[in-house]
Amino acid sequence: MNASGKKMKLRLIMAISIPILLIAIVVASKATIDYTTQPYFCGGCHLMQTRYVSWERSVHGDAKATCFQCHSEPGVIGEAEAKINGIKYLYYEQIGYRDVQILKAEVSNESCMRCHAIDKMDETMQKIINPVQHSPSSHKSHVKNLNYSCTVCHEDIMHVTLEGASKKAWGSCKNCHKQTDFGCLTDL
């Protein structure tokens, strides 16, 4: 085979190999991203095992909400930042360095609203509590007007105790409102 024939063969091999390699990289990257987004992946770290079990026993575990859905900001940039922080956390976990908080424990209102539409929650809430209160209560008034974080009232239902018990959100109401405002809600 002459030199031009060898060059032609090399070009043909590269023309076939490079696209196949690129497709393999994309598929492997997608599979890795999907795998590392699953709660069982997060629960695999020693430090996260109790958090994983408490999530698993919560309403959010029942709904199969992922750690990533709550602990990353919506959008490509927020998701990329969460992945980068996760990689840093894995690195620190592997070298045994536990004195740095890297993962975002807070959950933003925007993350909650990925699944929980505020207007729909207000409709449901009004059916339950409106007969009890003199004035209508509203998620919108707490979140938008008072600028409260969803977690102020709902911190105990995201991750529950290891026994699986969680306070109802109504239990948090009495922290700010008088007990008499919720007189007929006996399970506070």
MIZAMAR-671488 format. One record per atom (N, C-alpha, C): residue in one letter; x, y, z. Coordinates in steps of 0.05 Angstrom, whole numbers, plus 32768, in hexadecimal, padded with zeros to 4 digits. Layout:
% MIZAMAR-671488
AXYZ
...
END
This chain:
% MIZAMAR-671488
M80117FE88000
M800080008000
M801280198000
N800C802B7FEE
N801C80447FED
N801480588002
A8023806E8004
A801F80828019
A8004808F8018
S7FFA80958000
S7FDF80A17FFF
S7FC9808E8007
G7FCD80758001
G7FBA80608009
G7FB9805D8027
K7FD0805F8035
K7FD2805E8052
K7FC48076805E
K7FC9808E8053
K7FBC80A6805D
K7F9D80A4805A
M7F94809A8044
M7F788097803F
M7F6B80838053
K7F79806E8058
K7F70805A806C
K7F6F80668088
L7F848075808F
L7F85808280A9
L7F6E809680AC
R7F6980A68097
R7F5280B98097
R7F3880AB809B
L7F348095808D
L7F1B8086808F
L7F18807B80AC
I7F2D807080B7
I7F2B806680D3
I7F25807C80E6
M7F31809480E2
M7F2C80AA80F4
M7F1080B580F0
A7F0680B580D7
A7EEB80BF80D1
A7ED680AE80DE
I7EDC809480E2
I7EC9808280EF
I7ECE8082810D
S7EE780828116
S7EED807F8132
S7EE680988143
I7EEB80B08139
I7EE680C88148
I7EC880CB814F
P7EB680C9813B
P7E9A80CB8143
P7E9080B68156
I7E9B809D8153
I7E9380888165
I7E9D808E8181
L7EB680988183
L7EC180A0819D
L7EB180B681AA
L7EAA80CB819A
L7E9A80E181A5
L7E7F80D881AF
I7E7280C681A0
I7E5880BB81A8
I7E5B80AC81C2
A7E71809C81C4
A7E76808C81DC
A7E7A809F81F4
I7E8880B581F0
I7E8D80C88206
I7E7380D5820F
V7E6380DD81FC
V7E4980E98203
V7E3780D68212
V7E3580BD8209
V7E2480A98216
V7E2F80A38232
A7E4980A08235
A7E55809A824F
A7E5180B28262
S7E5380CA8258
S7E4F80E28268
S7E3280E48272
K7E2080DF8260
K7E0380DF8267
K7DFD80CA827C
A7E0880B28279
A7E03809D828C
A7E0F80A482A7
T7E2680B082A7
T7E3380B882C0
T7E2380CE82CE
I7E1A80E282BF
I7E0A80F782CB
I7DF080EB82D7
D7DE380DA82C8
D7DCA80CD82D2
D7DCF80BD82EB
Y7DE580AE82EB
Y7DEB809D8303
Y7DF180AE831B
T7E0180C38317
T7E0980D4832E
T7DF380E68338
T7DDD80E7832A
T7DC780F88332
T7DB380E88344
Q7DB780CE8345
Q7DA480BD8355
Q7DAA80BE8373
P7D9580BE8383
P7D9980BF83A0
P7DAB80A883AB
Y7DA9809083A0
Y7DBA807A83AB
Y7DD7808083A6
F7DDE80908392
F7DFA8098838E
F7E0380AB83A5
C7DF280BF83AB
C7DF880D183C1
C7DFA80C283DB
G7DE780B083E0
G7DE780A083F8
G7DFE808D83FC
G7E0E808983E7
G7E24807883E8
G7E3B808283F9
C7E3C809C83FD
C7E5180A8840E
C7E4A80A5842B
H7E5D809E843C
H7E58809A8458
H7E4980B18465
L7E5280C98460
L7E4780E1846C
L7E2980E58464
M7E2280DB844C
M7E0780DF8442
M7DF380C88449
Q7DFD80B38455
Q7DEC809C8459
Q7DD380A2846A
T7DD780B18480
T7DBF80B78490
T7DAC80CA8482
R7DB880DD8473
R7DA780EF8463
R7D9780DF844E
Y7DA480CC8442
Y7D9780BB842E
Y7D7F80AB843A
V7D84809F8451
V7D6F808F845E
V7D5880A18466
S7D5E80B98471
S7D4980CB8479
S7D3980D58461
W7D4780DA844B
W7D3980E28432
W7D2780CB8428
E7D3280B38428
E7D24809B841E
E7D0A8097842D
R7D09809E8447
R7CF1809A8457
R7CDF80B28457
S7CE580C68447
S7CD580DF8447
S7CC280DE842F
V7CB180F2842E
V7C9E80F58418
V7CAD80F983FE
H7CC481078400
H7CD4810C83E7
H7CE180F283DE
G7CE880E083F0
G7CF280C683E8
G7CDC80B683DB
D7CC480B783E6
D7CAD80A983DA
D7CA880B383BE
A7CAB80CD83BA
A7CA780D9839F
A7CBE80D5838C
K7CD480C98396
K7CEC80C58386
K7CF980DF837D
A7CF680F4838D
A7D04810D8387
A7D228108838C
T7D338111837A
T7D4F810C837D
T7D5D8122838E
C7D74811C8399
C7D84813083A8
C7D8981478396
F7D8F8141837D
F7D9681558369
F7D8081698364
Q7D67815F8364
Q7D508171835E
Q7D4D81868374
C7D53817F838D
C7D50819283A3
C7D6A81A183A8
H7D80819583A6
H7D9A81A183AF
H7DAA81AD8398
S7D9C81B48382
S7DAA81C4836D
S7D9681D98365
E7DA181EF835B
E7D8F82048351
E7D8581FC8336
P7D6D8204832F
P7D6281FD8315
P7D73820982FE
G7D7481FC82E8
G7D83820682D1
G7D9E81F882CE
V7DA981FC82B6
V7DC281EE82AF
V7DD981F782C1
I7DDB821082C7
I7DF1821A82D7
I7DEF820F82F4
G7DD7821082FF
G7DD38206831A
G7DD981E8831C
E7DD081D98307
E7DD681BD8307
E7DF381B78304
A7E0181C782F3
A7E1E81C382EF
A7E2D81C98309
E7E2581DE8317
E7E3281E58331
E7E2E81CE8345
A7E1681C28345
A7E1181AC8358
A7E2281948351
K7E26818F8338
K7E378178832F
K7E54817E8337
I7E5D81968333
I7E79819D833A
I7E7D819B8358
N7E6A81A48368
N7E6C81A28385
N7E6B8184838D
G7E5B8174837F
G7E5B81578385
G7E76814A8380
I7E838152836A
I7E9D81478363
I7EB1814F8379
K7EB081698382
K7EC281728397
K7EBD816283B1
Y7EA3815E83B7
Y7E9C814E83CF
Y7EA7813283CD
L7EA4812583B6
L7EAF810A83B2
L7ECD810A83B6
Y7EDA811E83AB
Y7EF7812083AF
Y7EFF812183CC
Y7EF2813483DB
Y7EF8813783F7
Y7EF0811E8407
E7EDB811183FF
E7ED380F8840C
E7EE880E28408
Q7EF380E183F0
Q7F0780CC83EA
Q7F2180D183F9
I7F2980EA83FD
I7F4280F0840B
I7F3E80F18429
G7F2580EE8432
G7F2080EE844F
G7F1E8109845C
Y7F1C811E844C
Y7F1A81398457
Y7EFD8141845B
R7EF581448474
R7ED98148847A
R7ED381648487
D7EE681768487
D7EE381908495
D7ED881A68483
V7ECF81A0846B
V7EC581B48459
V7EA881AE8451
Q7E9781C28452
Q7E7C81BE8448
Q7E7B81C7842B
I7E7681B4841A
I7E7681BA83FD
I7E5A81B883F2
L7E4C81A483FB
L7E31819F83F0
L7E1E81B383FA
K7E0B81BA83EA
K7DF781CE83F1
K7DE181C08400
A7DDF81C6841A
A7DCA81BA842A
A7DB081C98427
E7DB281E38422
E7D9981F3841F
E7D8A81EB8406
V7D7081EF8407
V7D6081EA83EF
V7D52820483E9
S7D55820E83D1
S7D4A822883C9
S7D2C822483C3
N7D1D823A83C5
N7D01823A83BE
N7CFE823283A0
E7D10823B838F
E7D0F82348373
E7D118215836F
S7D218208837F
S7D2381EB837D
S7D0981DE8386
C7CFD81E8839B
C7CE381DD83A4
C7CCE81E0838E
M7CCF81F78381
M7CBA81FD836E
M7CBD81EF8353
R7CD381DF8351
R7CD581CE8339
R7CBE81BA8339
C7CB681B18351
C7CA1819D8354
C7C8881A88360
H7C8A81BC8371
H7C7481C68380
H7C6C81E28376
A7C5781E38366
A7C4D81FD835C
A7C3F820C8373
I7C4882248378
I7C3F82338390
I7C218238838F
D7C16823F8378
D7BF982448376
D7BE8822B837C
K7BF282148372
K7BE481FB8377
K7BE581F48395
M7BFB81F983A2
M7BFD81F383BE
M7BEA820583CE
D7BE6821E83C6
D7BD4822F83D3
D7BB7822583D1
E7BAF821A83BA
E7B94820F83B7
E7B9081F883CB
T7BA381E683CD
T7BA181D083DF
T7BA181D983FC
M7BB281EC8403
M7BB481F6841E
M7B9A82048426
Q7B8E82128414
Q7B758221841B
Q7B5F820D8422
K7B5E81F68415
K7B4981E3841B
K7B4C81D78437
I7B6581D68440
I7B6B81CA845A
I7B6981DF8470
I7B7581F6846D
I7B7882088483
I7B6582208483
N7B598227846D
N7B49823F846C
N7B32823F8480
P7B2482298485
P7B0F82298499
P7B1A822F84B5
V7B34822A84B9
V7B40822D84D4
V7B48824A84D9
Q7B54825784C5
Q7B5E827284C8
Q7B4A828784C0
H7B4D829F84CA
H7B3C82B584C3
H7B4482C084A8
S7B5D82C084A2
S7B6682CA8488
S7B7482B38479
P7B7282B4845F
P7B7E829E8450
P7B9C829D8453
S7BA782858455
S7BC382828457
S7BCD827B843B
S7BE682828436
S7BF0827E841B
S7C0E8279841A
H7C158265840B
H7C3282618406
H7C3D827983F8
K7C2E828483E6
K7C38829C83D7
K7C3E82B383EA
S7C2D82B783FE
S7C3282CE8410
S7C4B82C98421
H7C5082B08428
H7C6882AA8438
H7C8182AB8427
V7C8082A0840F
V7C98829D83FE
V7C9D82B783EF
K7C8982C383E3
K7C8E82DB83D2
K7C8E82F483E3
N7C7982F883F4
N7C7783118403
N7C8A8312841B
L7C8C82FD842A
L7C9D82FD8442
L7CB982F3843C
N7CBD82E98424
N7CD782DF841B
N7CE282C8842C
Y7CD082B78435
Y7CD782A08445
Y7CE1828A8432
S7CF3827A843C
S7CFC8262842E
S7CE7824C8434
C7CE2823C8420
C7CCF82258424
C7CD88214843C
T7CF282128441
T7CFC82018456
T7CF7820C8472
V7CEF82268474
V7CE88230848F
V7CD18220849B
C7CBE821A848A
C7CA7820B8494
C7CA981ED848F
H7CB781E5847A
H7CB781CA8471
H7CD181BB8474
E7CE381C48486
E7CFD81B78489
E7CFB819A8491
D7CE7819384A1
D7CE6817884AC
D7CD881638499
I7CCF816C8482
I7CC381588471
I7CD481518459
M7CEB815F8456
M7CFD81598440
M7D0D81408447
H7D198141845E
H7D27812A8469
H7D1B81268485
V7D13810E848A
V7D05810884A3
V7D1980FC84B7
T7D1080F584CE
T7D2180E784E1
T7D2780CB84D7
L7D3B80BE84E2
L7D4280A384D9
L7D2C808F84DF
E7D1A809684F1
E7D03808584F7
E7CED808884E2
G7CF0809C84D1
G7CDC80A184BD
G7CC680B484C5
A7CC880C084DC
A7CB380D284E5
A7CBA80EE84DC
S7CA580FD84D5
S7CA9811984CE
S7C93812A84D9
K7C99814284E0
K7C84815484E9
K7C74815D84D1
K7C5B816184D5
K7C4B816D84C0
K7C53818A84BD
A7C50819684A6
A7C5781B284A2
A7C4881C484B4
W7C2F81BC84BC
W7C1F81CC84CE
W7C2D81D084E9
G7C3E81BD84F1
G7C4C81C0850A
G7C5E81D8850A
S7C6881E084F3
S7C7981F884F1
S7C6A821284F3
C7C50821184EC
C7C40822A84EC
C7C4082378507
K7C3E8226851C
K7C3B82318537
K7C55823F8540
N7C6B823B8532
N7C83824A8539
N7C8082688535
C7C6F82708522
C7C6B828C851D
C7C4E82958523
H7C3B82838521
H7C1F828A8525
H7C1682818540
K7C01828E854B
K7BF682868564
K7BE9826A8561
Q7BEB825A8576
Q7BDF823F8576
Q7BC182418570
T7BB482568579
T7B9782588575
T7B8F825C8557
D7BA282658547
D7B9D8268852A
D7B97824D851D
F7BA18238852A
F7B9E821D851F
F7B90820B8532
G7B7C8215853F
G7B6E82078555
G7B6381EC854E
C7B5881E88536
C7B4D81CD8530
C7B6081BB8523
L7B7981C3851F
L7B8E81B18515
L7B9B81A4852D
T7B91818E8536
T7B9A8182854F
T7BB48173854D
D7BBE816E8535
D7BD7815E8533
D7BEF81708531
L7BEE8188853A
L7C06819A8539
L7C1B8190854D
END
